[in-house]
Amino acid sequence: MFIRQRWYVAALAAELSDRPIGRTILGEHVAMYRNHAGAVVALRDTCPHRGYPLSLGRVVGEHLVCGYHGFTFDAGGSCVSVPGQDRIPSRLHVRTYPLVELGAWAFIWMGAGEPDYARLPDAPWLEASEERAVIAGVAAIDANFGLLVDNLLDLSHETFLHSGSIGTPEVAETPIEVEVDEAARRVEVYRHMTGVVCPPFYANTTGLEGLVDRWQDIEYHPPAFYQLNSRLAPTGRPPLPDGSDDHAFHMKIFYGLTPATERTVWDFWALSRDFAVEDRTVDDFLAKMQAGVVQEDVDALTVLQARLDEGNETTEVSIKIDRGGLAARRILDDMAREELAASS
């Protein structure tokens, strides 16, 4: 089952304009747009007249007009105009979804009742500023949500799947540390590499030469928010006791894991960095490299899903590098059971 009482990334903020977009989220069709006042709006992507997708309509001022028969809806989902008659049937109402912009992303609440704003992620690095540059994108994956969780919690695959961009031998060879906070519903996975080759993804953007110390610190907040804190510095230069780290280069790599259906998932990504902030060539390079990394994941997970669809029984053999992913599975199972019990 889907875990609904949480926030999910629904769109890139840059995707939302006065031209509506449609997206399937947790098995539901959602239409999203930005009205002329700049507010973002999410409605069920179905006109109650004849079921035509509202995302194929157009925005007129603060309203969304169905592209089939012209029924017009406000941001609260109420029909405010019906062509050819003054009386508006009471059933001409569309479900709305709370939609909140946080920097590069827009988060949607798909659950019942009032949204829990306290569950929105605390992620100031998603917002571009004078100190940070942010780029973002999204990919559709023909594979289930769980496969993407496994992929992101075990970065040892970088060595083999992403060898031309972010993967080096040390990623797979370096042991990890895992911390699990069952109460806070958080999984953390740490991998600190010392005196390693700087991969092209970072070497071509930071200007670092020679060996570096490279840290990968994952924070996964099930079900839908993932942050990789990446640190690179000349080897042998850890943060000072006072926490200052000016000689290092930092990048936050975010993923929003949003199920579309039971076997497909949206893979939202964002990269935020504190170096070369004004350099658009670095933006372009990282966007191209990240798109390539994501596509390699898309291809691999699509293959895995195809094997699962064959229905042949397989046995998983887990090892130490799977500890983070296995902890995430347990937490996700607990969250699903609790939500099911609360709704019954």
N, C-alpha and C positions, 0 to 999 in steps of 0.2 A: 504494500500500500504506500501511497505518497504521505510524507510528513507535511501537513498543511499549515500548522500553526507556527510558521517561521517565515522569514523574509527570503526571497529569492531574487537574483538579478533577472530582470525582465528585458532590458534593452540597454544599449549604449546611450548615454545622454545625447550624443551627437546624432543618433538615429531618430530622435523624437522631434518632429517638426509639424507644420500644418498639413503634411501629407501623411495620413494614418498608415500604420504598419500593423500587420497581423502576426501573431505568434502563438503557438501551442505551448502551454505551460501547465504542468501537472495534469495533462489530459484535457484541459479546457482551452477553448479558443478565445484569445484576448486581443482586442483592438486598442492601440495606444496612439496618442498624438499629443502635440503641444498646441494649446489654443492661442489666440492672438494676444492674450495677456501674458503669455509665457509659461502658464501653468501646465504641468503634465497630467494627463488623464488616461485612465484605463477602464474600459468597458468590456462586457462580454461581446465577443465578435459575432453577434447574431441579431439581426433585426427581428423583433417579435412579430412583424407583419407576415413575412414569407420566408424568414430565415436567411436572408441574404447577408453576406459578411459586411459588417459596418466598416471594416478596414478598407473596403473598396469604395467607400464614400469620400466625402470631402469636408474640410473644416471651413465653416463660415462664422467668423467672429469667435464666439465662445461655444459654438454648437457643432455637432457632427451630423451631417446630412447623409442619409442612406443613399447609395448610388443606384438603387433599383426603383424605388417609388417616392423618394424624397422625404420620408419620415425623418423628423429632426429631433435630436436628443441633446439635453444639456449635460454638464459635467457630472451631475448627480444621477444620470441614467433616466431621467424623466423625459417623456416625449412632450415637446412643446409646440409641435406643429404637424398637422396631417393635411396633405394636399386635398382640396375640394370639400372640406368640411370644418366646422368650428369646434364640434365636440370631439374630445380626445378620449378614447376608451381607457379606462383605468388600468387595464392590463398591458398597455403599451409602455412598459418600463423595462429597463435593461439593468442587469447587475453591474455594479461598479466595484473596482478593486483599489484599495489605497496604493498609491504609487509615489515613491519618494526618491528624489535625486540626491545622490551622494557623489560628488565629483564626476568621474567619468561614467558612472553607472546609474541606472534607475532600478530601485528595488520595489518588488511587488509583494503584497500580503494576500495569499491565496486562502487563508484560513477563515473560520467562522468567527463571528463576533467582532468586537473592537480590536484593531491591530495593537500588538505589543511593541511600541516604539523603542522600548528598552532593549529589545532583541536585535535592533539594527546594529551592524558591526561598527566598532570604533576604528575608523580607518582614515585618519586625516591625510595620509599619503595618496589617497585616491583623488585628492583635489590639487590641481596644478597651482603653483605659486611662484614667487621669485626665487625660492630655494629648491623647487622641485619641478621636473617636467614629467608629464604623464602621456602615454599613448595607450590605446585600447582597441580591442577587436573581439570578434565572436566567431565560433565555428559550430556547425551542426554535426553531431556524431551519430552515426547509425549503430549505436551500441548502448547498453543500459548504464544507468547512473553508477551502479556499483563498480563496474569496470573502470570508470574514470576515477573514482575514489581510490581504488587500488593503485592506479597508475601514478597519481599525484603523491601518494603517501610513501611510495618506494622509488626514490630518484636514482637508484643504482642502474635503472634502465637507460639513463642518459649516456653511459659509457658505450652502449651498443646501438641504441636507436638514434641517438643524436650526436654521433661522433664527429660530425662536421661542423658543429656549432657550439654546444655547451658541454658535451661529454668528453671526459678524459679518463684514462684508466683508474686514476685515484678515486673517482666518485664511487665506483663499484668496490674498490679495495678497502676503503676507509670504513671502519665500524661506525655504527650509529648509536646514539643515546635516545631513549624514548621516555617521555613523561606523559602520564595519562591522569587527567583530573575528571573523574567520573561525575562529581557533583556539578562542576562548571561545564561539563560536556565539552571538553577540549583535549585534543591530542597534539603533542609537540614532538618533533623528531629533529635531532641535531646531528649534523655532520660537519666536523671541522678538519680541514685539510691543510697541512703545513708544507711549504716548499714544493709547490706543484706548478705545472705549466699552466699559464693563463689561456683558457680556450678563446677561439676567435670572437665569440659573442661579447666578451669583455675586453680582450686585448685591443680590438679595433675601435673601441669606444672610450676606454679609459686612458689609453696611451701607456699602460703598464708594460714594462719589459722585464725579461728574466723570470725568476720564480716568484710566486705569490703565495700568500696564505688566503685560503678561500673557505668561507663559512656558508653553510646552507642550514638555516634554522626555520623549520616549518611550524606554522600554527594552523591547525585545522579546527574549525568550529562547525561541527555537524549541524544540519546536513549540507549547508550550501556555501560556506565561506572559507576560503583557503588563502593564506598569506605565507609567502616564502621570503624570509629576510636574508638577502644575499649580501655578503661583505667580502671585499677584496682589498688587499693591502700588500705592499712590499713585504716579503717574507721576514718574519722575526719582529714585526711591529704590531703587537696586539694593542687594544685600547689601554690607555693609561689608568692608573688606579682611580682617578677622578672621573673616569668614564669618557674623557675626551678622545675623539677618534678622527681628528681632522685629516690625517694622512691617508685615510681609507676611502674607498668608493662604495657607496651603498645603493642597492636597488631592492625595491619591494615588488615582488611578482605576485599578483593577485589572480585567483581564479574564482569565478562564480559558477557553481555546479547546479544547473537547473534542469530537472527532468522535463522532457517534452511529453513523452508517453512512457509506458512501461519498459520500452526497449530502445528509446532514443533520448539524447540529452543535448542541451545547449552548453557549450564550453566557452564562457565569457572569460576574457583575460585582460589584464592591464599591467603595464610596467611603469613604475615610478622611480625616478633616479635623482640623486643630489649632485650630479656632475654633468658638465656640458649642457647645462639647462637651456641655454639659448641657441644651441646648435641644432638646426633643423636637419642637417645631414645625419646626425646621430639618431634623431627620431626616425628618419627614413631607413637607416641601416637596421636599427633594432626592430622596427615594424616588419621589415622583410625577413629578418632572421627568426623572429618570434612566430610569424605566420608559417614559416617552414617547419619549426619545431612542433607547432600545434598540428600541422598537417601530418607529420610523421606519427604523432599520437593518434590522430583520426584514423589513419590507415591501419595501424596496429590494432586498435580497439575494434575496428570494423571486421577485421579478420577473426578476432576472438569471438565477437558476437555471432558471426556466421557459423563458427564451430559449435557454439552453444545452441544455435537454432537447429542444428542437425539432430539434436536430442540424444547423441551418444553419451553414455555415462563416462565421466572423467573423474579422476581423483586428484585433488590438489595436495601438493606436498609443500608445506610452508617452512621457511627457515628464518634466521635471525632478522634479516632485512625486512621481513613481513610484519614485524611486531606493531608498527604504527598502523598499517592497514587493518590488521586483525582487531586492534583496539577500536578503530573507527567502526568496523562492522558491528562490534558488540554494542557500542553506543547508539548507532543507528537502529539496531534491532530493539533496544530498550525504548528509544523514543517512539518508534512505531507502535510498540505494544502499549505504551502509556497513552498515546493519542487514541488508539482503538478502544481502550478501556474507558477513556473519558467520554467518548462519543456514543457508547453503547448503553 
